[in-house]
């Protein structure tokens, strides 16, 4: 049995999962992809929500590591690069989700925990 998923709903939920990082720095940004992961039964939406969660967790982990490296004065440029990446990469993910709703976006250079 082949199930057809609504492409507009797929685009919306995938874009919301990736764009949630812009809403808050902590709980809301992770809570939205978790909610989408549990609510949706669409495999592409679930994969996008997992990838967004992985990106959020990686950004936090790198932020903590680079924050400690600021004590050695080498963390400041790394924090700047992390800030830029945390704004640019989700925009690419949202554009990919809106233009290619049948495939999930894979963030480069992250550890996939989930």
C-alpha positions in Angstrom: 0.0 0.0 0.0 1.5 3.3 -1.1 0.6 6.3 1.0 0.6 9.7 -0.6 1.6 12.6 1.7 0.4 16.2 1.4 3.3 18.2 -0.2 2.2 21.5 1.4 2.1 20.0 4.9 5.4 18.3 4.2 7.0 21.6 3.1 5.5 23.5 6.1 6.5 21.0 8.8 10.0 20.5 7.4 10.6 24.3 7.1 9.3 24.9 10.6 11.6 22.2 12.0 14.7 23.8 10.4 13.6 27.3 11.1 12.9 26.7 14.8 16.5 27.7 15.6 15.6 31.3 14.9 12.8 31.3 17.6 14.8 30.7 20.7 18.2 29.6 21.8 17.2 26.8 24.1 14.0 24.9 24.7 11.6 26.2 22.0 14.1 25.6 19.3 14.5 21.9 20.2 10.9 21.4 21.3 9.4 22.2 17.9 11.4 19.5 16.0 10.7 17.0 18.8 6.9 17.8 18.5 7.0 17.5 14.7 8.9 14.2 15.0 6.2 12.7 17.2 3.2 14.3 15.5 4.0 13.5 11.9 3.9 10.1 10.2 5.6 11.4 7.0 9.1 9.8 6.7 10.6 12.9 5.0 9.3 15.2 7.7 10.6 12.9 10.4 14.0 12.9 8.8 14.1 16.7 8.5 13.0 17.0 12.1 15.8 14.6 13.2 18.3 16.5 11.1 17.2 19.8 12.6 17.6 18.3 16.1 21.1 17.1 15.3 22.0 20.5 14.0 20.7 22.2 17.2 22.6 19.8 19.4 25.8 20.2 17.4 25.5 24.0 17.5 25.1 23.9 21.3 28.0 21.5 21.7 30.3 23.6 19.5 29.2 26.7 21.3 30.2 25.2 24.7 33.6 24.1 23.3 34.3 27.4 21.6 33.2 29.2 24.7 35.8 27.4 26.7 38.4 28.2 24.0 37.7 31.9 24.4 39.8 31.6 27.6 42.7 30.9 25.3 41.7 33.7 22.9 41.3 31.3 20.0 37.6 30.7 20.5 36.4 34.2 19.4 36.8 33.6 15.7 35.4 30.2 16.0 32.3 31.6 17.9 31.9 34.1 15.0 32.0 31.3 12.4 29.5 29.3 14.5 27.2 32.3 14.7 27.3 32.7 10.9 26.8 29.0 10.3 23.8 28.8 12.7 22.1 31.5 10.6 23.2 30.4 7.1 22.8 26.6 7.3 19.1 26.6 8.4 18.3 29.1 5.6 19.7 26.6 3.1 17.7 23.8 4.8 14.5 25.8 4.6 15.0 26.6 1.0 15.8 23.0 0.2 12.7 21.8 2.1 10.5 24.3 0.1 12.1 23.5 -3.3 12.5 19.8 -2.9 9.8 18.5 -0.6 10.4 14.8 -1.5 13.9 14.7 -0.1 15.3 15.6 3.3 18.2 18.1 3.9 21.4 16.8 5.3 23.6 19.3 7.2 27.3 19.0 6.3 29.9 18.6 9.0 27.7 17.6 11.9 27.6 14.5 14.1 24.3 12.7 13.7 23.2 11.7 17.2 19.6 10.9 16.5 
